[in-house]
Amino acid sequence: MKDVYTIDDLVSRSRLDEGAESPARLAVIGSPIAHSLSPQLHQAALDQFQSGVRYIRLEVPPGKVAMALERLQRLEFIGANITVPHKFEALEAVDEIDPAASTLGAANTILFEEGRKLAFNTDGPGFVRAIREEFLVDVKDLRIMVVGAGGGAGQAIAAQCATEECQRLVLVNRTLEKARDLAARLSPCFESERLEGPGQRLVVRPLDSPGLAAETDQVDLIVNTTSVGLRRTDPSPLPSGCLQPHHLVYDTIYNPAQTRLLGESSQAGARSANGLSLLLYQGLLSFELWFPGQQPLETMQLSLQQALTP
């Protein structure tokens, strides 16, 4: 068995399952993927509810998602999770897209069913549950800034916030065109007036905007959906001076558990949380798509605690 598999390992069932006690039937696809805790999350639930099924990490380079899904389907996989940077590419590699995934603009879950590849997105609903769990507040009551709104997770989270009718949404992205395209798609959700306070309800800002610190004054929740922070040497994705004590800060990165952004949030007196709760709830929703009626929440929670215990 390997910690990380590649497309080359998908050429045959005998090669893929060499040295394993049970067949691989589920996978998480990304690049890089070695840091992912999805196998620990799902394997614990599989061992409880679906004995004899193995969940693996699959390193897939950009441009190869369609090939990977074809090979997984041929090997009779049940489905797969999709993570960075493949959430857009996955939408182009399936036969059918769930309406919610279409609205959110990205896919993070694949189900193989009756010869078809079906795409779903559990990031958005999982994010709403994570914010409620971490901060005891509903997304609809918040002014929200999404950093990295042009990426797959960023678009899904921003779109979910819009459909939840959040009070204000600020889309921040290095490539401004992507954020503007997303804003155009989400604008119908913001046609009504704000409940209170000044300013536009839907705003687009470049990541290097000199006015970004002032913009953060007008939001309650700041969400990092970029990959900045995956390496312990990474800086914060936000310029200095952006964080205030009134902020709630959510970093979708969970490994490492403490990113530079979260450290600076604590120094600023802000409440903060990493992405472990998002991993949990989006994973739970994915599992329910693959195995309807099964809800291994407590098992998944325990598996993550054990995985992160030194």
C-alpha positions as CSV (number, residue, x, y, z in Angstrom):
1,M,0.0,0.0,0.0
2,K,1.0,3.6,-0.6
3,D,0.3,6.9,1.1
4,V,-0.2,8.5,-2.2
5,Y,-1.2,6.9,-5.5
6,T,-0.9,8.3,-9.1
7,I,-2.8,7.8,-12.4
8,D,-0.2,5.2,-13.3
9,D,-1.5,3.0,-10.4
10,L,-5.0,3.0,-12.0
11,V,-4.0,0.8,-14.9
12,S,-5.2,-2.3,-13.2
13,R,-7.0,-3.5,-10.0
14,S,-4.1,-5.8,-9.2
15,R,-1.6,-3.0,-9.2
16,L,-3.8,-0.6,-7.3
17,D,-4.6,-3.1,-4.5
18,E,-1.2,-4.7,-4.2
19,G,-0.4,-5.3,-0.6
20,A,-3.8,-4.1,0.6
21,E,-6.3,-6.2,2.5
22,S,-9.3,-4.5,0.8
23,P,-10.0,-2.9,-2.6
24,A,-9.7,0.8,-3.1
25,R,-13.2,2.1,-4.0
26,L,-13.0,5.8,-3.0
27,A,-10.3,8.5,-3.4
28,V,-9.5,12.1,-2.9
29,I,-8.0,13.7,-6.0
30,G,-5.7,16.8,-5.8
31,S,-2.3,18.2,-6.3
32,P,-0.6,18.3,-3.8
33,I,-2.5,15.6,-1.9
34,A,-0.1,14.1,0.6
35,H,-1.3,16.4,3.4
36,S,-5.0,15.5,3.0
37,L,-6.7,14.0,6.1
38,S,-9.7,12.8,4.0
39,P,-8.5,9.2,4.1
40,Q,-8.5,9.2,7.9
41,L,-11.9,10.9,7.9
42,H,-13.6,8.5,5.5
43,Q,-11.8,5.3,6.4
44,A,-13.1,5.4,9.9
45,A,-16.7,5.7,8.6
46,L,-16.1,3.0,6.0
47,D,-14.8,0.6,8.6
48,Q,-18.0,1.2,10.7
49,F,-20.6,1.1,7.9
50,Q,-19.0,-0.4,4.8
51,S,-16.3,-2.9,5.7
52,G,-14.1,-4.0,2.9
53,V,-13.8,-0.6,1.2
54,R,-10.6,1.4,1.1
55,Y,-10.2,5.2,0.6
56,I,-6.9,6.5,-1.0
57,R,-5.1,9.7,-1.9
58,L,-4.6,10.2,-5.6
59,E,-2.1,12.7,-6.9
60,V,-3.4,14.0,-10.3
61,P,-1.7,16.8,-12.3
62,P,-3.8,19.5,-13.9
63,G,-5.3,18.5,-17.2
64,K,-5.6,14.8,-16.2
65,V,-8.8,14.8,-14.1
66,A,-10.9,13.4,-16.9
67,M,-8.5,10.6,-17.4
68,A,-8.4,9.9,-13.7
69,L,-12.2,9.7,-13.4
70,E,-12.4,7.4,-16.4
71,R,-9.9,5.0,-14.9
72,L,-11.6,5.1,-11.5
73,Q,-15.0,4.4,-13.1
74,R,-13.5,1.5,-15.1
75,L,-12.1,0.1,-11.8
76,E,-15.6,0.2,-10.3
77,F,-15.0,3.0,-7.8
78,I,-18.0,4.3,-5.8
79,G,-16.9,7.9,-6.1
80,A,-14.3,10.5,-5.3
81,N,-13.6,13.7,-3.5
82,I,-12.1,16.6,-5.5
83,T,-9.8,19.1,-4.0
84,V,-7.4,21.9,-5.0
85,P,-6.8,22.7,-7.9
86,H,-9.3,20.5,-9.7
87,K,-12.7,21.7,-8.7
88,F,-13.4,23.5,-11.9
89,E,-11.8,20.8,-14.1
90,A,-13.9,18.2,-12.6
91,L,-17.1,19.9,-13.8
92,E,-15.9,19.5,-17.3
93,A,-15.2,15.8,-16.9
94,V,-18.6,14.4,-15.8
95,D,-21.8,13.4,-17.5
96,E,-24.2,15.2,-15.1
97,I,-23.9,18.1,-12.7
98,D,-26.1,18.5,-9.7
99,P,-28.0,21.9,-9.8
100,A,-26.4,23.0,-6.5
101,A,-22.9,22.3,-7.9
102,S,-23.8,24.2,-11.0
103,T,-24.9,27.2,-8.9
104,L,-21.7,27.0,-6.8
105,G,-19.6,26.7,-9.9
106,A,-17.3,23.9,-8.8
107,A,-17.4,20.2,-7.9
108,N,-15.9,18.5,-4.8
109,T,-17.7,15.2,-4.9
110,I,-18.1,12.6,-7.7
111,L,-20.5,9.7,-7.7
112,F,-20.3,6.9,-10.2
113,E,-23.8,5.6,-10.8
114,E,-25.2,3.4,-13.6
115,G,-22.3,4.2,-16.0
116,R,-22.5,7.9,-15.4
117,K,-20.2,10.3,-13.6
118,L,-22.2,12.7,-11.4
119,A,-20.8,15.9,-9.9
120,F,-21.9,17.5,-6.6
121,N,-20.6,20.2,-4.3
122,T,-20.7,19.8,-0.5
123,D,-18.3,22.7,0.2
124,G,-21.0,25.3,0.4
125,P,-23.4,23.5,2.7
126,G,-20.5,22.2,4.7
127,F,-19.2,25.7,5.2
128,V,-22.5,27.0,6.5
129,R,-22.5,24.2,9.1
130,A,-18.9,24.9,10.0
131,I,-19.4,28.6,10.6
132,R,-22.5,27.9,12.8
133,E,-20.4,25.3,14.7
134,E,-17.3,27.5,15.2
135,F,-18.9,30.9,15.9
136,L,-22.5,30.2,16.8
137,V,-23.8,32.5,14.1
138,D,-25.6,32.0,10.8
139,V,-24.0,33.1,7.5
140,K,-27.1,35.0,6.6
141,D,-26.5,37.5,9.5
142,L,-22.9,38.3,8.5
143,R,-21.0,40.7,6.3
144,I,-18.4,38.4,4.7
145,M,-15.1,38.7,2.8
146,V,-13.9,35.7,0.8
147,V,-10.2,35.8,0.0
148,G,-9.4,33.7,-3.1
149,A,-12.9,34.0,-4.5
150,G,-11.7,33.0,-8.0
151,G,-10.7,29.4,-6.9
152,G,-13.0,26.4,-6.7
153,A,-13.6,26.4,-2.9
154,G,-13.7,30.2,-2.9
155,Q,-16.4,30.3,-5.6
156,A,-18.5,27.6,-3.9
157,I,-18.3,29.3,-0.5
158,A,-19.0,32.8,-2.0
159,A,-22.0,31.4,-3.9
160,Q,-23.3,29.6,-0.8
161,C,-23.1,32.9,1.2
162,A,-25.0,34.7,-1.6
163,T,-27.7,32.1,-1.8
164,E,-28.0,32.3,2.0
165,E,-28.6,36.0,1.6
166,C,-25.7,37.2,3.7
167,Q,-25.7,40.9,4.6
168,R,-22.7,41.8,2.5
169,L,-20.2,39.9,0.3
170,V,-16.7,41.2,-0.6
171,L,-15.0,39.1,-3.2
172,V,-11.2,39.4,-3.1
173,N,-8.9,37.7,-5.6
174,R,-5.5,38.2,-7.2
175,T,-7.0,37.9,-10.6
176,L,-9.8,40.6,-10.6
177,E,-11.5,39.3,-13.8
178,K,-12.4,36.0,-12.1
179,A,-13.9,37.8,-9.1
180,R,-15.9,40.1,-11.4
181,D,-17.3,37.2,-13.4
182,L,-18.4,35.6,-10.1
183,A,-20.0,38.8,-8.9
184,A,-21.9,39.1,-12.1
185,R,-23.3,35.6,-11.6
186,L,-24.2,36.3,-7.9
187,S,-25.6,39.8,-8.4
188,P,-29.3,38.7,-8.5
189,C,-28.9,37.6,-4.8
190,F,-28.1,41.2,-3.8
191,E,-30.8,43.2,-5.5
192,S,-32.6,44.0,-2.2
193,E,-31.4,46.8,0.0
194,R,-29.1,46.2,3.0
195,L,-30.8,45.7,6.3
196,E,-28.5,48.2,8.0
197,G,-25.4,50.3,7.4
198,P,-23.9,52.0,4.4
199,G,-22.2,50.6,1.3
200,Q,-22.8,48.2,-1.5
201,R,-23.9,44.6,-0.7
202,L,-21.7,43.0,-3.3
203,V,-18.1,44.3,-3.8
204,V,-15.1,43.1,-5.8
205,R,-11.5,44.0,-4.7
206,P,-8.1,42.9,-5.9
207,L,-5.9,41.3,-3.3
208,D,-3.3,44.1,-3.6
209,S,-5.8,46.9,-3.3
210,P,-4.5,49.7,-1.1
211,G,-8.0,50.1,0.3
212,L,-8.3,46.5,1.4
213,A,-7.7,47.2,5.1
214,A,-10.5,49.8,5.0
215,E,-12.8,47.3,3.3
216,T,-12.2,44.8,6.1
217,D,-13.6,47.3,8.6
218,Q,-17.0,46.8,6.9
219,V,-17.1,43.0,7.3
220,D,-17.7,40.6,10.2
221,L,-16.3,37.3,8.8
222,I,-13.1,36.9,6.8
223,V,-12.6,33.6,5.0
224,N,-9.3,32.5,3.4
225,T,-9.9,30.0,0.6
226,T,-6.5,30.3,-1.0
227,S,-3.7,27.8,-0.6
228,V,-1.5,30.4,1.1
229,G,-0.7,28.8,4.5
230,L,-0.3,25.2,3.4
231,R,3.4,25.7,3.9
232,R,4.5,26.7,7.3
233,T,6.8,29.4,5.8
234,D,3.9,31.0,3.9
235,P,2.9,34.6,4.8
236,S,-0.6,35.7,5.6
237,P,-2.8,36.0,2.5
238,L,-3.9,39.5,3.8
239,P,-1.8,42.6,4.0
240,S,-0.9,43.8,7.5
241,G,-3.5,46.0,9.3
242,C,-6.5,44.2,8.0
243,L,-7.5,42.3,11.1
244,Q,-9.5,43.8,14.0
245,P,-10.9,42.5,17.3
246,H,-14.4,42.4,15.9
247,H,-13.5,40.0,13.2
248,L,-14.3,36.3,12.9
249,V,-11.6,34.7,10.8
250,Y,-11.9,31.3,9.1
251,D,-9.0,29.7,7.3
252,T,-10.1,26.7,5.1
253,I,-6.6,25.3,5.6
254,Y,-6.5,22.7,8.4
255,N,-3.0,21.2,8.0
256,P,-1.1,23.0,9.4
257,A,-3.6,23.7,12.1
258,Q,-2.2,27.1,12.9
259,T,-1.4,29.2,9.8
260,R,0.1,32.7,9.8
261,L,-3.3,34.2,9.2
262,L,-4.7,32.5,12.3
263,G,-1.7,33.5,14.4
264,E,-2.1,37.1,13.3
265,S,-5.9,36.9,14.0
266,S,-5.2,35.9,17.6
267,Q,-2.7,38.7,18.0
268,A,-5.4,41.2,16.8
269,G,-7.9,39.8,19.3
270,A,-10.1,38.3,16.7
271,R,-11.9,34.9,17.0
272,S,-10.6,32.4,14.5
273,A,-10.9,28.8,13.4
274,N,-9.1,26.5,10.9
275,G,-10.8,24.4,8.2
276,L,-11.1,21.2,10.1
277,S,-14.8,21.7,10.7
278,L,-15.3,22.4,7.0
279,L,-13.4,19.1,6.2
280,L,-15.7,17.3,8.6
281,Y,-19.0,18.6,7.4
282,Q,-18.3,18.6,3.6
283,G,-16.9,15.0,4.1
284,L,-20.0,13.9,6.0
285,L,-22.3,15.3,3.2
286,S,-20.1,13.5,0.6
287,F,-20.4,10.2,2.5
288,E,-24.2,10.6,2.6
289,L,-24.2,11.0,-1.2
290,W,-22.2,7.7,-1.6
291,F,-24.1,5.8,1.1
292,P,-27.6,7.4,1.6
293,G,-29.0,7.2,5.1
294,Q,-25.7,6.7,6.8
295,Q,-24.5,9.6,9.0
296,P,-21.2,8.8,10.7
297,L,-20.7,12.2,12.3
298,E,-19.3,11.1,15.7
299,T,-17.0,8.5,14.0
300,M,-15.6,11.1,11.7
301,Q,-15.1,13.6,14.5
302,L,-13.2,11.0,16.5
303,S,-11.0,10.0,13.6
304,L,-10.0,13.6,13.0
305,Q,-9.1,14.1,16.7
306,Q,-7.0,11.0,16.6
307,A,-5.3,12.0,13.3
308,L,-4.3,15.3,14.8
309,T,-3.1,14.0,18.2
310,P,0.7,14.1,18.4
